[in-house]
Amino acid sequence: MMSKKRNIIALTIFLLVALATITANLWLPVSPAAIDANQRLLAPSGTHWFGTDDFGRDIFARVIVAARVSLAVGVIVAVVATVIGTLLGLVSGYFRKTDFILMRIVDGFLAFPALLLALALVAALGGSITNIVIALTIAFFPVMARVVRSAVLQIKNAQYIEAARTTGTNNVVIIFRYILPNVLSPIIVQSTFIFAKAILAEAALSFLGVGVNPSTPTWGNMLQESQIYITIAPWFSIFPGIAIVITVLSLNILGDGLRDAFDPHSVKKKRKRKPKQTAPAA
């Protein structure tokens, strides 16, 4: 029951964040780009809920608008990495002849920490949204490929698959009609985690100065701009940080919830791990 409530709360929070940023132009009282030199570094108040930054811009408005880039990058990376990783995992898991080559390529990417690999790629390609999406996709698709391959190996010799082979069904048809629908559960779960990781990675890249153009409001850029004011205007960095934590945490909770929903055995394993309470010795 608690896990269901937690999942509902996480989903509600994420939907509110997404809805707020999509409809921001309709309800935000001030422009996130409005500069007022007389309003620099004001503390949170009734006029400016999250305070103002070093240019007198409203931090609340900028946090809401900044979510657009972060969520857009997360969605695109999750979709593209899922498609590429799924195709590679299906081919690798089903065709043993190509498995060794494909998995060695995947292992080569997995040898590097995802953020470090993305950082190197963005530094080489340049800090644009397109290049960030490319870099993060390359960093995250190998995990999806591994997950899908593992799922395919578990069912490729099932009776209904063997029956399809004996009737002369084409391998491509077998993969997409019989295998893919049965490995969708881990794909959906893993894509949720990739979504969360991509948001966090984009913020990290922007914070390090190699991400989106500094003039574009993103959570990472706001953290990068605020670091020199951390002692005199802590709200400048606190609220973008909270936005990142809330969004990423809600997605991770949703991912855990989906995994438990698709795989009841994972719930049983969690229950078994809980230590049994024993009565104290007399």
C-alpha positions as CSV (number, residue, x, y, z in Angstrom):
1,M,0.0,0.0,0.0
2,M,2.8,2.4,0.9
3,S,4.6,1.7,-2.4
4,K,1.4,2.5,-4.3
5,K,0.9,5.8,-2.5
6,R,4.6,6.6,-3.1
7,N,4.2,5.9,-6.8
8,I,1.1,8.0,-7.1
9,I,2.8,10.9,-5.3
10,A,5.8,10.6,-7.6
11,L,3.7,10.6,-10.7
12,T,1.7,13.6,-9.5
13,I,4.8,15.6,-8.8
14,F,6.3,14.8,-12.2
15,L,3.1,15.6,-14.0
16,L,2.8,18.9,-12.1
17,V,6.4,19.8,-13.1
18,A,5.7,19.0,-16.7
19,L,2.4,20.8,-16.8
20,A,3.9,23.9,-15.1
21,T,6.7,24.2,-17.6
22,I,4.5,23.5,-20.7
23,T,1.9,26.2,-19.7
24,A,4.4,28.6,-18.1
25,N,3.7,31.4,-20.7
26,L,0.0,31.3,-19.7
27,W,0.4,31.9,-16.0
28,L,3.8,33.2,-15.0
29,P,3.4,36.8,-13.7
30,V,6.8,37.9,-14.8
31,S,9.1,37.2,-17.7
32,P,12.1,34.9,-16.8
33,A,14.3,37.2,-19.0
34,A,13.2,40.5,-17.4
35,I,16.3,42.3,-16.0
36,D,16.1,44.8,-13.2
37,A,19.4,46.0,-11.8
38,N,17.6,47.5,-8.7
39,Q,16.2,44.0,-7.8
40,R,19.5,42.1,-7.7
41,L,19.9,39.1,-5.3
42,L,16.7,39.8,-3.4
43,A,15.6,37.1,-0.9
44,P,12.4,35.1,-1.4
45,S,9.3,37.2,-0.8
46,G,5.7,37.6,-1.7
47,T,6.7,39.4,-4.9
48,H,9.5,37.0,-5.9
49,W,8.8,33.6,-4.4
50,F,12.2,32.2,-5.0
51,G,14.1,35.5,-4.9
52,T,16.0,37.1,-7.7
53,D,19.4,36.4,-9.3
54,D,22.4,38.6,-10.0
55,F,20.6,40.3,-12.9
56,G,17.4,40.9,-10.9
57,R,15.6,38.2,-12.8
58,D,12.8,36.2,-11.0
59,I,14.3,32.8,-10.0
60,F,10.9,31.1,-9.8
61,A,10.1,32.0,-13.4
62,R,13.5,30.9,-14.5
63,V,13.3,27.6,-12.6
64,I,9.9,26.8,-14.3
65,V,11.1,27.8,-17.8
66,A,14.4,26.0,-17.3
67,A,12.6,22.7,-17.0
68,R,11.7,22.9,-20.7
69,V,15.3,22.2,-21.8
70,S,16.0,19.7,-19.1
71,L,12.8,17.7,-19.7
72,A,13.1,18.0,-23.5
73,V,16.7,16.6,-23.4
74,G,15.6,13.8,-21.1
75,V,12.7,12.8,-23.3
76,I,14.7,12.8,-26.5
77,V,17.7,11.0,-25.0
78,A,15.4,8.4,-23.4
79,V,13.5,7.7,-26.7
80,V,16.6,7.6,-29.0
81,A,18.7,5.6,-26.6
82,T,15.8,3.2,-26.1
83,V,15.3,2.6,-29.8
84,I,19.0,2.1,-30.5
85,G,19.6,0.0,-27.4
86,T,16.5,-2.1,-28.1
87,L,17.4,-2.9,-31.7
88,L,21.0,-3.8,-30.8
89,G,19.8,-5.9,-27.8
90,L,17.2,-7.8,-30.0
91,V,19.8,-8.5,-32.7
92,S,22.5,-9.5,-30.3
93,G,20.3,-11.7,-28.2
94,Y,18.7,-13.5,-31.1
95,F,21.5,-13.9,-33.6
96,R,24.5,-15.5,-31.8
97,K,26.9,-14.8,-34.7
98,T,26.6,-11.1,-34.2
99,D,26.3,-11.2,-30.4
100,F,30.1,-11.3,-29.8
101,I,30.9,-8.3,-32.0
102,L,27.9,-6.1,-30.9
103,M,28.5,-6.8,-27.2
104,R,32.2,-6.0,-27.4
105,I,31.3,-2.6,-28.9
106,V,28.7,-2.1,-26.1
107,D,31.3,-3.2,-23.5
108,G,33.7,-0.6,-24.9
109,F,31.2,2.2,-24.2
110,L,30.3,0.7,-20.8
111,A,34.0,0.8,-19.8
112,F,33.7,4.5,-19.3
113,P,31.4,6.2,-16.7
114,A,28.4,7.6,-18.6
115,L,29.0,11.2,-17.4
116,L,32.7,11.1,-18.2
117,L,32.0,9.7,-21.7
118,A,29.3,12.4,-22.3
119,L,31.6,15.1,-21.0
120,A,34.4,14.1,-23.4
121,L,32.0,13.9,-26.4
122,V,30.4,17.3,-25.6
123,A,33.8,18.8,-25.2
124,A,34.8,17.5,-28.7
125,L,31.5,18.2,-30.5
126,G,30.6,21.5,-28.8
127,G,28.0,22.6,-26.3
128,S,24.7,22.7,-28.2
129,I,21.4,21.0,-27.3
130,T,21.8,18.7,-30.3
131,N,25.3,17.7,-29.3
132,I,24.3,17.1,-25.7
133,V,21.5,14.8,-26.9
134,I,24.0,12.9,-29.1
135,A,26.5,12.6,-26.3
136,L,24.0,11.4,-23.7
137,T,22.4,9.0,-26.2
138,I,25.8,7.4,-26.8
139,A,26.4,7.3,-23.1
140,F,23.1,5.6,-22.2
141,F,22.1,3.3,-25.0
142,P,24.7,0.5,-24.1
143,V,22.8,-0.1,-20.8
144,M,19.5,-0.6,-22.7
145,A,21.2,-2.9,-25.2
146,R,22.5,-5.1,-22.3
147,V,19.1,-5.2,-20.6
148,V,17.2,-6.1,-23.8
149,R,19.8,-8.8,-24.8
150,S,19.5,-10.4,-21.4
151,A,15.7,-10.5,-21.7
152,V,15.9,-11.9,-25.2
153,L,18.2,-14.7,-24.1
154,Q,15.7,-15.8,-21.5
155,I,12.8,-16.3,-23.9
156,K,14.5,-17.0,-27.3
157,N,14.2,-20.8,-26.8
158,A,10.6,-20.7,-25.5
159,Q,8.2,-23.2,-27.0
160,Y,6.1,-20.6,-28.9
161,I,9.4,-19.2,-30.4
162,E,10.5,-22.7,-31.5
163,A,7.0,-23.3,-32.9
164,A,7.3,-20.2,-35.0
165,R,10.7,-21.2,-36.3
166,T,9.5,-24.7,-37.3
167,T,6.7,-23.2,-39.4
168,G,9.2,-21.2,-41.4
169,T,8.4,-17.8,-39.9
170,N,11.0,-15.1,-40.9
171,N,13.4,-14.2,-38.1
172,V,12.5,-10.5,-38.4
173,V,8.9,-11.4,-37.9
174,I,9.7,-13.6,-34.9
175,I,11.8,-10.8,-33.3
176,F,9.2,-8.1,-33.7
177,R,6.0,-10.1,-33.3
178,Y,6.9,-12.6,-30.7
179,I,10.0,-11.5,-28.8
180,L,9.7,-7.7,-28.6
181,P,6.2,-7.6,-27.0
182,N,7.5,-10.0,-24.3
183,V,10.5,-7.8,-23.4
184,L,8.7,-4.5,-23.3
185,S,8.5,-4.5,-19.5
186,P,12.3,-4.1,-18.9
187,I,12.5,-1.7,-21.8
188,I,9.9,0.6,-20.3
189,V,11.5,0.5,-16.8
190,Q,15.0,1.1,-18.1
191,S,13.8,4.0,-20.3
192,T,12.4,5.7,-17.2
193,F,15.7,5.5,-15.5
194,I,17.5,6.8,-18.6
195,F,15.1,9.7,-18.6
196,A,16.1,10.6,-15.0
197,K,19.8,10.1,-15.7
198,A,19.7,12.3,-18.8
199,I,18.1,15.2,-16.8
200,L,20.8,14.9,-14.2
201,A,23.6,14.5,-16.7
202,E,22.4,17.6,-18.7
203,A,22.4,19.6,-15.5
204,A,25.9,18.4,-14.6
205,L,27.3,19.2,-18.1
206,S,25.8,22.7,-18.0
207,F,27.1,23.2,-14.4
208,L,30.6,22.2,-15.7
209,G,30.4,24.8,-18.4
210,V,30.2,22.5,-21.4
211,G,26.5,22.2,-21.7
212,V,23.8,24.4,-23.2
213,N,24.6,28.0,-24.1
214,P,24.8,30.0,-20.8
215,S,22.2,32.4,-22.1
216,T,19.6,29.6,-22.2
217,P,17.9,29.1,-18.8
218,T,18.5,25.5,-17.6
219,W,18.8,24.1,-14.1
220,G,22.5,23.3,-14.7
221,N,23.2,26.8,-16.0
222,M,21.4,28.4,-13.0
223,L,23.6,26.3,-10.6
224,Q,26.7,27.3,-12.5
225,E,25.8,31.0,-12.3
226,S,24.9,30.9,-8.7
227,Q,28.0,29.2,-7.3
228,I,29.8,32.5,-6.7
229,Y,26.9,33.8,-4.7
230,I,26.4,30.7,-2.5
231,T,27.3,32.5,0.7
232,I,25.4,35.8,0.2
233,A,22.4,34.5,-1.8
234,P,22.0,30.7,-1.1
235,W,18.4,30.7,-2.6
236,F,20.0,31.3,-6.0
237,S,21.3,27.8,-6.0
238,I,18.9,26.1,-3.6
239,F,15.8,26.2,-5.7
240,P,17.3,25.0,-9.0
241,G,18.9,22.2,-7.0
242,I,15.6,21.3,-5.4
243,A,13.9,21.2,-8.8
244,I,16.5,18.7,-10.1
245,V,16.2,16.5,-7.0
246,I,12.4,16.4,-7.0
247,T,12.2,15.7,-10.8
248,V,14.9,13.0,-10.8
249,L,13.7,11.4,-7.6
250,S,10.1,11.2,-8.8
251,L,11.2,9.5,-12.1
252,N,13.4,7.0,-10.1
253,I,10.5,6.2,-7.9
254,L,8.2,5.7,-10.9
255,G,10.9,3.4,-12.4
256,D,11.0,1.3,-9.3
257,G,7.2,1.2,-9.2
258,L,7.0,0.1,-12.8
259,R,9.6,-2.6,-12.2
260,D,7.6,-3.9,-9.2
261,A,4.4,-3.9,-11.3
262,F,5.9,-5.7,-14.2
263,D,7.9,-8.2,-12.1
264,P,6.1,-9.4,-9.0
265,H,9.1,-11.5,-8.0
266,S,11.1,-8.3,-7.2
267,V,8.5,-7.4,-4.6
268,K,8.8,-10.8,-3.0
269,K,12.6,-10.5,-2.9
270,K,12.3,-7.1,-1.2
271,R,10.0,-8.7,1.4
272,K,12.4,-11.6,2.0
273,R,15.2,-9.2,2.6
274,K,13.4,-7.6,5.6
275,P,14.9,-9.1,8.8
276,K,12.4,-11.1,10.9
277,Q,11.8,-9.7,14.3
278,T,12.6,-12.3,17.0
279,A,11.2,-12.3,20.5
280,P,13.8,-11.3,23.1
281,A,15.3,-14.2,25.1
282,A,13.8,-14.7,28.5
